[in-house]
Amino acid sequence: MSEQVVADSTILIGLERIQRLGLLPALFGTVLIPPEVEREFGISYDWLSVEVPTNPAAIETLKLVVDDGEAEAIGLAVERQLRIILDDRQARTVAKRLGLKVIGTVGCLLRAKQTGLIVAVKAEIEALESAGFYLSDALKAEGLRLAGE
């Protein structure tokens, strides 16, 4: 697929922990991240493109309600009018209020299953949880329902 997205560090860290980071470039091609997400993640890949948001005032305002990486990611997604990968509930709410299309880690796993990149969402969710990634029971249930598992 060729849809560009902006990512927060949560999905990068989670998928890296379970050796599934390759799903992101397979699903989206180039993934844009702001400098703070690059710092939080700490690993560089050729399919990760670091871009600096151009509206520092907007970023500072966003930092009042979400963490620094999320603020930069949301700001960059607004500037570029791109879908954003976010898992934090507050950050997702803010992004949606700003008119962004939002997808989370479970949504990415669903896409990966639909495109044949993974066989089952449940196994990936279990791996994420074993690696210390938190998913609410409601989110897991909905993800598995949508995956037909």
Residue pairs with C-beta under 8 A, 6 or more apart in sequence:
1 27
1 28
1 29
1 115
2 28
2 29
3 28
3 29
3 83
4 28
4 29
4 30
4 31
4 32
4 80
4 82
5 28
5 31
5 32
5 82
5 83
5 84
5 85
5 103
6 31
6 32
6 33
6 34
6 73
6 76
6 77
6 80
6 82
6 83
6 84
6 85
7 24
7 31
7 32
7 33
7 37
7 73
7 84
7 85
8 37
8 69
8 70
8 73
8 84
8 85
8 86
8 87
8 88
8 91
9 33
9 37
9 40
9 41
9 69
10 86
10 87
10 88
10 105
11 24
11 85
11 87
11 104
11 105
11 108
12 21
12 24
12 33
12 37
12 41
12 43
12 48
13 40
13 41
14 105
14 128
14 131
14 133
15 21
15 23
15 24
15 105
16 41
16 43
17 128
17 131
17 132
17 133
18 124
18 127
18 128
18 131
20 118
20 124
20 127
21 45
23 108
23 109
23 112
23 117
23 118
24 31
24 47
24 108
25 31
25 45
25 47
26 112
26 115
26 117
27 108
27 111
27 112
27 115
27 117
29 47
30 47
30 48
30 49
31 47
31 48
31 49
31 85
32 49
32 50
32 51
32 76
32 80
32 82
33 41
33 48
33 49
33 50
33 51
33 73
33 76
34 50
34 51
34 52
34 53
34 69
34 72
34 73
34 75
34 76
35 50
35 52
35 72
36 68
36 69
36 71
36 72
36 73
37 69
37 72
37 73
38 44
38 48
38 50
39 69
40 69
51 76
51 80
53 59
53 72
53 75
53 76
53 79
54 79
55 75
55 79
58 75
58 78
59 71
59 72
59 75
60 71
62 70
62 71
62 74
62 75
62 94
63 71
65 90
65 94
66 74
66 88
66 90
66 91
66 94
67 88
67 91
70 86
70 88
70 91
70 94
73 84
73 86
74 84
74 86
74 91
74 94
74 95
74 98
74 100
76 82
77 83
77 84
77 95
77 100
78 98
78 99
78 100
82 100
83 100
83 101
83 102
83 103
84 95
84 100
84 101
84 102
84 103
85 102
85 103
85 104
85 105
85 108
86 92
86 95
86 102
86 103
86 104
87 104
87 105
92 102
92 104
95 102
96 102
103 111
104 139
105 128
105 133
105 135
106 121
106 125
106 135
106 139
106 140
106 142
106 143
107 143
109 118
109 121
109 124
109 125
109 143
109 147
110 121
110 143
110 146
110 147
112 118
112 124
113 119
113 120
113 121
113 147
118 124
120 147
120 149
121 143
121 144
121 147
121 149
122 144
122 147
122 149
125 135
125 140
125 143
125 144
128 135
129 135
135 143
